Amino acid sequence: MSSTQLPENFKTIIKNTANKLSGPHRRRYLAEITIEFFNGNARKAERVFGWGRKTIEKGMKELRTGIICVDNYSARGNKKTEEKNPHLVSDIDSVLASVEKSVKKEPNSRIAAKMIRRALIMEKGYMEEQLPCEKTILNIISRTGLKSNNLENRV
């Protein structure tokens, strides 16, 4: 059966089903549809359904060999600020002492984060654009436990 013989409502059902799947299940489905209706021609399936040819080809290889490719989703996305700048946590920790008097009343406030940020620029030589915003600084303090180690114990 050629792609021109597929009724439009059938094409819509195939596309909708593919959109509901992910990872190896989706690749297997794309490969099976391509083999069944397009004689394994990934270009034709790409043209008709708008699927990525590389994805279809990967699915066909997985079908042929029986080896499933593992997706590394955790490598995607934006890394945490402290992963991008590993010295930032220790620098925040060291400037906390200098701002402790001002931070005593509200250690979790935007004012405290603003003061920490200003101290990082003045004492540690960071440039304005190298530092995250105040909210992110508060998140780093919470994530790394600096708040409990420094601010709460000093209050």
C-alpha positions as a printed NumPy array, in Angstrom:
array([[ 0.   ,  0.   ,  0.   ],
       [ 1.422,  3.401, -0.914],
       [ 1.128,  6.531,  1.15 ],
       [-1.388,  7.978, -1.31 ],
       [-3.692,  5.04 , -0.624],
       [-3.807,  5.733,  3.118],
       [-6.997,  7.576,  4.024],
       [-6.464, 10.92 ,  5.804],
       [-8.287,  9.802,  8.95 ],
       [-6.004,  6.741,  9.112],
       [-2.932,  8.987,  8.8  ],
       [-4.295, 11.158, 11.621],
       [-4.777,  8.13 , 13.873],
       [-1.214,  6.927, 13.168],
       [ 0.232, 10.405, 13.899],
       [-1.791, 10.795, 17.12 ],
       [-0.707,  7.372, 18.345],
       [ 2.95 ,  8.172, 17.634],
       [ 2.619, 11.435, 19.589],
       [ 1.392,  9.535, 22.654],
       [ 4.467,  7.305, 22.749],
       [ 8.03 ,  8.179, 23.723],
       [11.512,  6.719, 23.702],
       [12.059,  3.19 , 22.388],
       [ 8.307,  2.497, 22.243],
       [ 7.818,  5.403, 19.855],
       [10.812,  4.432, 17.707],
       [ 9.542,  0.856, 17.446],
       [ 6.086,  2.082, 16.421],
       [ 7.533,  4.437, 13.787],
       [ 9.706,  1.637, 12.426],
       [ 6.813, -0.828, 12.264],
       [ 4.579,  1.671, 10.435],
       [ 7.424,  2.507,  8.038],
       [ 8.096, -1.155,  7.284],
       [ 4.406, -2.001,  6.877],
       [ 3.263,  0.908,  4.729],
       [ 6.442,  2.26 ,  3.113],
       [ 8.537, -0.883,  2.55 ],
       [11.065,  0.377,  5.105],
       [11.656,  3.667,  3.299],
       [12.205,  6.224,  6.086],
       [12.155,  9.149,  3.632],
       [ 8.611,  8.362,  2.538],
       [ 7.424,  8.063,  6.155],
       [ 9.146, 11.337,  6.948],
       [ 7.417, 13.042,  4.029],
       [ 3.957, 11.696,  4.863],
       [ 3.966, 11.915,  8.671],
       [ 6.644, 14.521,  9.42 ],
       [ 8.647, 12.124, 11.61 ],
       [12.408, 12.426, 11.86 ],
       [14.161, 10.098,  9.443],
       [17.016,  9.459, 11.881],
       [14.523,  8.414, 14.554],
       [12.81 ,  6.014, 12.165],
       [16.157,  4.549, 11.109],
       [17.2  ,  4.103, 14.73 ],
       [13.908,  2.321, 15.425],
       [14.442,  0.004, 12.443],
       [17.962, -0.841, 13.678],
       [16.545, -1.575, 17.124],
       [13.946, -3.878, 15.562],
       [16.522, -5.634, 13.4  ],
       [19.163, -6.153, 16.113],
       [16.963, -6.428, 19.188],
       [19.246, -3.962, 20.984],
       [17.385, -1.003, 22.485],
       [19.233,  2.315, 22.625],
       [19.041,  3.878, 26.065],
       [18.172,  7.579, 26.023],
       [20.246,  9.81 , 28.279],
       [17.537, 12.28 , 29.274],
       [19.419, 13.381, 32.382],
       [22.176, 14.883, 30.239],
       [19.701, 17.302, 28.708],
       [18.598, 20.624, 30.08 ],
       [20.241, 23.369, 32.008],
       [22.713, 22.452, 34.734],
       [22.483, 23.908, 38.207],
       [24.433, 27.103, 38.751],
       [26.748, 25.439, 41.265],
       [27.602, 22.776, 38.677],
       [28.485, 25.439, 36.116],
       [30.52 , 27.412, 38.657],
       [31.851, 24.985, 41.3  ],
       [33.642, 27.711, 43.306],
       [30.461, 29.721, 43.815],
       [29.226, 27.679, 46.804],
       [32.48 , 28.053, 48.722],
       [32.587, 31.758, 47.839],
       [29.015, 32.257, 49.084],
       [29.962, 30.405, 52.25 ],
       [32.951, 32.655, 52.834],
       [31.062, 35.929, 52.259],
       [28.248, 34.887, 54.594],
       [30.425, 35.853, 57.548],
       [30.824, 39.383, 56.245],
       [27.108, 39.915, 55.778],
       [25.932, 38.024, 58.878],
       [25.121, 41.148, 60.903],
       [22.819, 42.525, 58.249],
       [21.295, 39.148, 57.528],
       [20.466, 38.24 , 61.139],
       [16.88 , 39.442, 60.994],
       [15.825, 37.85 , 57.698],
       [18.352, 35.278, 56.446],
       [16.007, 34.021, 53.719],
       [15.085, 37.377, 52.279],
       [15.824, 39.035, 48.963],
       [17.734, 41.684, 50.923],
       [20.092, 39.029, 52.274],
       [20.619, 37.587, 48.815],
       [21.258, 41.06 , 47.416],
       [23.899, 41.676, 50.09 ],
       [25.519, 38.293, 49.439],
       [25.581, 39.049, 45.728],
       [27.123, 42.47 , 46.327],
       [29.738, 40.93 , 48.65 ],
       [30.65 , 38.346, 45.988],
       [31.324, 41.195, 43.573],
       [33.277, 43.317, 46.056],
       [35.213, 40.632, 47.94 ],
       [35.584, 37.818, 45.446],
       [35.923, 39.823, 42.231],
       [32.947, 38.388, 40.38 ],
       [31.526, 40.387, 37.512],
       [27.818, 41.271, 37.613],
       [27.012, 39.023, 34.632],
       [28.851, 36.027, 36.157],
       [26.496, 35.797, 39.111],
       [22.978, 34.416, 39.233],
       [20.01 , 36.478, 40.395],
       [19.121, 36.815, 44.091],
       [16.449, 34.112, 43.931],
       [18.98 , 31.638, 42.557],
       [21.433, 32.56 , 45.307],
       [18.732, 31.771, 47.869],
       [18.082, 28.461, 46.109],
       [21.787, 27.588, 46.185],
       [21.934, 28.355, 49.903],
       [18.925, 26.112, 50.536],
       [20.114, 23.278, 48.252],
       [23.621, 23.136, 49.641],
       [22.692, 23.527, 53.289],
       [24.696, 26.718, 53.755],
       [21.668, 28.327, 55.372],
       [21.58 , 25.854, 58.224],
       [25.356, 25.754, 58.623],
       [25.978, 29.478, 58.55 ],
       [22.99 , 31.753, 58.798],
       [20.864, 29.924, 61.351],
       [23.795, 29.081, 63.617],
       [25.022, 32.662, 63.577],
       [21.676, 34.223, 64.405]])
